[in-house]
Amino acid sequence: MTDTARLRAILAAHRGREGALLPILHDVQEAFGFIPDDSYAPIAADLGLTRAEVAGVIGFYHDFRKAPAGRHVIKLCRAEACQAMGSDAVQARLEAALGLRLGDSSSDVTLEAVYCLGLCACAPAAMVNDRLVGRLDAAAVAGIVAEVGA
Protein backbone atom coordinates (compact mmCIF):
# COMPACT_ATOMS: atom_id res chain seq x y z
CA MET A 1 0.00 0.00 0.00
CA THR A 2 1.29 3.41 -0.96
CA ASP A 3 2.08 5.95 1.75
CA THR A 4 -0.80 8.28 0.85
CA ALA A 5 0.66 11.25 2.73
CA ARG A 6 3.87 11.04 0.69
CA LEU A 7 1.91 10.67 -2.52
CA ARG A 8 -0.31 13.65 -1.66
CA ALA A 9 2.81 15.74 -0.94
CA ILE A 10 4.29 14.82 -4.34
CA LEU A 11 1.04 15.70 -6.10
CA ALA A 12 0.80 19.00 -4.23
CA ALA A 13 4.36 19.92 -5.18
CA HIS A 14 3.43 19.68 -8.87
CA ARG A 15 -0.11 21.08 -8.72
CA GLY A 16 -0.76 23.60 -11.48
CA ARG A 17 2.43 22.67 -13.33
CA GLU A 18 1.99 22.12 -17.03
CA GLY A 19 3.07 18.65 -18.16
CA ALA A 20 3.34 17.41 -14.59
CA LEU A 21 2.80 13.69 -15.21
CA LEU A 22 6.42 12.72 -15.95
CA PRO A 23 7.91 14.75 -13.07
CA ILE A 24 5.30 13.25 -10.72
CA LEU A 25 6.09 9.73 -11.87
CA HIS A 26 9.82 10.33 -11.39
CA ASP A 27 9.20 11.67 -7.87
CA VAL A 28 6.90 8.78 -6.97
CA GLN A 29 9.51 6.28 -8.15
CA GLU A 30 12.21 8.13 -6.22
CA ALA A 31 10.07 8.06 -3.07
CA PHE A 32 8.91 4.44 -3.26
CA GLY A 33 11.53 2.74 -5.44
CA PHE A 34 8.85 1.97 -8.05
CA ILE A 35 5.41 3.27 -9.04
CA PRO A 36 2.86 1.35 -6.96
CA ASP A 37 -0.29 0.24 -8.75
CA ASP A 38 -2.48 1.90 -6.13
CA SER A 39 -0.91 5.29 -6.94
CA TYR A 40 -2.22 5.35 -10.53
CA ALA A 41 -5.79 6.40 -9.67
CA PRO A 42 -4.84 9.29 -7.33
CA ILE A 43 -2.30 10.58 -9.86
CA ALA A 44 -4.88 10.35 -12.64
CA ALA A 45 -7.55 12.10 -10.58
CA ASP A 46 -5.19 14.90 -9.61
CA LEU A 47 -4.22 15.54 -13.23
CA GLY A 48 -7.64 15.02 -14.81
CA LEU A 49 -6.46 11.91 -16.65
CA THR A 50 -7.72 8.36 -16.75
CA ARG A 51 -5.98 5.57 -14.88
CA ALA A 52 -5.32 3.98 -18.30
CA GLU A 53 -3.49 7.10 -19.49
CA VAL A 54 -1.22 7.04 -16.44
CA ALA A 55 -0.61 3.30 -16.86
CA GLY A 56 0.14 3.81 -20.55
CA VAL A 57 2.85 6.37 -19.83
CA ILE A 58 4.38 4.15 -17.15
CA GLY A 59 4.39 1.20 -19.55
CA PHE A 60 5.87 3.24 -22.40
CA TYR A 61 8.98 4.43 -20.55
CA HIS A 62 11.38 1.61 -19.69
CA ASP A 63 12.89 3.32 -16.66
CA PHE A 64 9.62 3.40 -14.74
CA ARG A 65 9.24 0.35 -12.52
CA LYS A 66 5.96 -1.33 -11.62
CA ALA A 67 7.64 -3.42 -8.91
CA PRO A 68 10.65 -2.89 -6.67
CA ALA A 69 14.05 -3.49 -8.25
CA GLY A 70 16.75 -5.60 -6.67
CA ARG A 71 19.47 -3.92 -4.62
CA HIS A 72 21.64 -4.03 -7.77
CA VAL A 73 20.41 -3.20 -11.26
CA ILE A 74 22.17 -4.49 -14.37
CA LYS A 75 21.00 -2.99 -17.65
CA LEU A 76 22.33 -4.93 -20.62
CA CYS A 77 22.42 -3.12 -23.95
CA ARG A 78 20.52 -5.03 -26.63
CA ALA A 79 20.92 -2.51 -29.47
CA GLU A 80 22.33 -3.56 -32.83
CA ALA A 81 25.97 -2.60 -32.21
CA CYS A 82 26.07 -4.55 -28.95
CA GLN A 83 24.34 -7.52 -30.54
CA ALA A 84 26.88 -7.50 -33.37
CA MET A 85 29.69 -7.53 -30.81
CA GLY A 86 28.41 -10.44 -28.73
CA SER A 87 25.76 -9.26 -26.28
CA ASP A 88 23.86 -12.54 -26.78
CA ALA A 89 26.78 -14.41 -25.21
CA VAL A 90 27.03 -11.81 -22.42
CA GLN A 91 23.30 -12.19 -21.76
CA ALA A 92 23.61 -15.98 -21.59
CA ARG A 93 26.53 -15.73 -19.13
CA LEU A 94 24.71 -13.23 -16.92
CA GLU A 95 21.50 -15.23 -16.90
CA ALA A 96 23.35 -18.44 -16.02
CA ALA A 97 25.43 -16.82 -13.28
CA LEU A 98 22.57 -14.86 -11.74
CA GLY A 99 19.86 -17.48 -12.16
CA LEU A 100 17.67 -14.81 -13.77
CA ARG A 101 16.29 -14.21 -17.22
CA LEU A 102 16.42 -10.81 -18.87
CA GLY A 103 13.54 -8.80 -17.37
CA ASP A 104 13.55 -10.69 -14.04
CA SER A 105 14.34 -9.49 -10.53
CA SER A 106 15.29 -11.01 -7.25
CA SER A 107 15.65 -9.09 -4.00
CA ASP A 108 19.36 -8.76 -4.83
CA VAL A 109 19.54 -8.21 -8.59
CA THR A 110 17.42 -6.87 -11.43
CA LEU A 111 18.55 -7.83 -14.95
CA GLU A 112 16.97 -5.77 -17.68
CA ALA A 113 17.39 -4.86 -21.33
CA VAL A 114 18.04 -1.35 -22.60
CA TYR A 115 18.26 -0.32 -26.19
CA CYS A 116 21.37 1.84 -26.38
CA LEU A 117 23.63 3.16 -23.69
CA GLY A 118 25.63 5.24 -26.15
CA LEU A 119 28.72 3.04 -25.83
CA CYS A 120 28.55 1.60 -29.33
CA ALA A 121 32.32 1.90 -29.80
CA CYS A 122 32.83 -0.14 -26.62
CA ALA A 123 30.24 -2.82 -27.36
CA PRO A 124 28.93 -4.96 -25.84
CA ALA A 125 28.00 -2.69 -22.95
CA ALA A 126 25.97 -2.60 -19.76
CA MET A 127 25.14 -0.30 -16.89
CA VAL A 128 25.71 -1.71 -13.43
CA ASN A 129 24.21 0.36 -10.63
CA ASP A 130 24.39 3.52 -12.78
CA ARG A 131 28.02 2.82 -13.78
CA LEU A 132 28.71 2.21 -17.47
CA VAL A 133 30.78 -0.85 -18.40
CA GLY A 134 32.01 -1.50 -21.94
CA ARG A 135 33.82 -4.23 -23.85
CA LEU A 136 32.09 -6.96 -21.88
CA ASP A 137 33.66 -10.38 -22.11
CA ALA A 138 33.64 -13.45 -19.85
CA ALA A 139 36.03 -11.83 -17.36
CA ALA A 140 33.98 -8.63 -17.19
CA VAL A 141 30.80 -10.64 -16.63
CA ALA A 142 32.50 -12.53 -13.79
CA GLY A 143 33.50 -9.19 -12.26
CA ILE A 144 29.94 -7.88 -12.48
CA VAL A 145 28.57 -11.04 -10.91
CA ALA A 146 31.11 -10.75 -8.07
CA GLU A 147 30.26 -7.06 -7.63
CA VAL A 148 26.56 -7.74 -7.17
CA GLY A 149 27.26 -10.65 -4.87
CA ALA A 150 25.51 -13.31 -6.89
C-alpha positions as CSV (number, residue, x, y, z in Angstrom):
1,M,0.0,0.0,0.0
2,T,1.3,3.4,-1.0
3,D,2.1,6.0,1.8
4,T,-0.8,8.3,0.9
5,A,0.7,11.3,2.7
6,R,3.9,11.0,0.7
7,L,1.9,10.7,-2.5
8,R,-0.3,13.7,-1.7
9,A,2.8,15.7,-0.9
10,I,4.3,14.8,-4.3
11,L,1.0,15.7,-6.1
12,A,0.8,19.0,-4.2
13,A,4.4,19.9,-5.2
14,H,3.4,19.7,-8.9
15,R,-0.1,21.1,-8.7
16,G,-0.8,23.6,-11.5
17,R,2.4,22.7,-13.3
18,E,2.0,22.1,-17.0
19,G,3.1,18.7,-18.2
20,A,3.3,17.4,-14.6
21,L,2.8,13.7,-15.2
22,L,6.4,12.7,-15.9
23,P,7.9,14.8,-13.1
24,I,5.3,13.2,-10.7
25,L,6.1,9.7,-11.9
26,H,9.8,10.3,-11.4
27,D,9.2,11.7,-7.9
28,V,6.9,8.8,-7.0
29,Q,9.5,6.3,-8.2
30,E,12.2,8.1,-6.2
31,A,10.1,8.1,-3.1
32,F,8.9,4.4,-3.3
33,G,11.5,2.7,-5.4
34,F,8.9,2.0,-8.0
35,I,5.4,3.3,-9.0
36,P,2.9,1.3,-7.0
37,D,-0.3,0.2,-8.8
38,D,-2.5,1.9,-6.1
39,S,-0.9,5.3,-6.9
40,Y,-2.2,5.4,-10.5
41,A,-5.8,6.4,-9.7
42,P,-4.8,9.3,-7.3
43,I,-2.3,10.6,-9.9
44,A,-4.9,10.3,-12.6
45,A,-7.6,12.1,-10.6
46,D,-5.2,14.9,-9.6
47,L,-4.2,15.5,-13.2
48,G,-7.6,15.0,-14.8
49,L,-6.5,11.9,-16.7
50,T,-7.7,8.4,-16.8
51,R,-6.0,5.6,-14.9
52,A,-5.3,4.0,-18.3
53,E,-3.5,7.1,-19.5
54,V,-1.2,7.0,-16.4
55,A,-0.6,3.3,-16.9
56,G,0.1,3.8,-20.6
57,V,2.8,6.4,-19.8
58,I,4.4,4.1,-17.1
59,G,4.4,1.2,-19.6
60,F,5.9,3.2,-22.4
61,Y,9.0,4.4,-20.6
62,H,11.4,1.6,-19.7
63,D,12.9,3.3,-16.7
64,F,9.6,3.4,-14.7
65,R,9.2,0.4,-12.5
66,K,6.0,-1.3,-11.6
67,A,7.6,-3.4,-8.9
68,P,10.7,-2.9,-6.7
69,A,14.1,-3.5,-8.2
70,G,16.8,-5.6,-6.7
71,R,19.5,-3.9,-4.6
72,H,21.6,-4.0,-7.8
73,V,20.4,-3.2,-11.3
74,I,22.2,-4.5,-14.4
75,K,21.0,-3.0,-17.6
76,L,22.3,-4.9,-20.6
77,C,22.4,-3.1,-24.0
78,R,20.5,-5.0,-26.6
79,A,20.9,-2.5,-29.5
80,E,22.3,-3.6,-32.8
81,A,26.0,-2.6,-32.2
82,C,26.1,-4.5,-28.9
83,Q,24.3,-7.5,-30.5
84,A,26.9,-7.5,-33.4
85,M,29.7,-7.5,-30.8
86,G,28.4,-10.4,-28.7
87,S,25.8,-9.3,-26.3
88,D,23.9,-12.5,-26.8
89,A,26.8,-14.4,-25.2
90,V,27.0,-11.8,-22.4
91,Q,23.3,-12.2,-21.8
92,A,23.6,-16.0,-21.6
93,R,26.5,-15.7,-19.1
94,L,24.7,-13.2,-16.9
95,E,21.5,-15.2,-16.9
96,A,23.3,-18.4,-16.0
97,A,25.4,-16.8,-13.3
98,L,22.6,-14.9,-11.7
99,G,19.9,-17.5,-12.2
100,L,17.7,-14.8,-13.8
101,R,16.3,-14.2,-17.2
102,L,16.4,-10.8,-18.9
103,G,13.5,-8.8,-17.4
104,D,13.6,-10.7,-14.0
105,S,14.3,-9.5,-10.5
106,S,15.3,-11.0,-7.2
107,S,15.7,-9.1,-4.0
108,D,19.4,-8.8,-4.8
109,V,19.5,-8.2,-8.6
110,T,17.4,-6.9,-11.4
111,L,18.5,-7.8,-15.0
112,E,17.0,-5.8,-17.7
113,A,17.4,-4.9,-21.3
114,V,18.0,-1.4,-22.6
115,Y,18.3,-0.3,-26.2
116,C,21.4,1.8,-26.4
117,L,23.6,3.2,-23.7
118,G,25.6,5.2,-26.2
119,L,28.7,3.0,-25.8
120,C,28.6,1.6,-29.3
121,A,32.3,1.9,-29.8
122,C,32.8,-0.1,-26.6
123,A,30.2,-2.8,-27.4
124,P,28.9,-5.0,-25.8
125,A,28.0,-2.7,-22.9
126,A,26.0,-2.6,-19.8
127,M,25.1,-0.3,-16.9
128,V,25.7,-1.7,-13.4
129,N,24.2,0.4,-10.6
130,D,24.4,3.5,-12.8
131,R,28.0,2.8,-13.8
132,L,28.7,2.2,-17.5
133,V,30.8,-0.8,-18.4
134,G,32.0,-1.5,-21.9
135,R,33.8,-4.2,-23.9
136,L,32.1,-7.0,-21.9
137,D,33.7,-10.4,-22.1
138,A,33.6,-13.5,-19.9
139,A,36.0,-11.8,-17.4
140,A,34.0,-8.6,-17.2
141,V,30.8,-10.6,-16.6
142,A,32.5,-12.5,-13.8
143,G,33.5,-9.2,-12.3
144,I,29.9,-7.9,-12.5
145,V,28.6,-11.0,-10.9
146,A,31.1,-10.7,-8.1
147,E,30.3,-7.1,-7.6
148,V,26.6,-7.7,-7.2
149,G,27.3,-10.7,-4.9
150,A,25.5,-13.3,-6.9
